[in-house]
Amino acid sequence: MQFLNMLMTELQNEDPTNPVDSTTMLAQQAQFESLTQMQDLNTNLSALIAMQSVSQATALIGTTVVGTNASGGSVTGQVAGIQFQNGTPVLQVAPQGSTTTVPVQLSTVTSVY
């Protein structure tokens, strides 16, 4: 649909004494289609990465991990569950000897036992 709008605008503003070459028009259409496909690929890749993060986080439930909390301190404990913050999984780690959990970003986990 966007291509048709662009085409109509181009034809309306075309100089009748110097019309656009059909080869140029086809090249523009191919570039536009390529851009659309790249945008779709980027969307699909982002969704795949998000699903992979969820899979990695859920696989860690019940295991002992070493990671970093929000203030930069090291946390060692068992993963009790996961929560989502802005669509990103955050591990809920129960440090040894504690009854509360500490949020730990998956990207900060350095060891898994």
Secondary structure, 3 states (H helix, E strand, C coil): CHHHHHHHHHHHCCCCCCCCCHHHHHHHHHHHHHHHHHHHHHHHHHHHHHHHHHHHHHHCCCCEEEEECCCCCEEEEEEEEEEEECCEEEEEEEECCCCCCEEEEHHHCCEEC
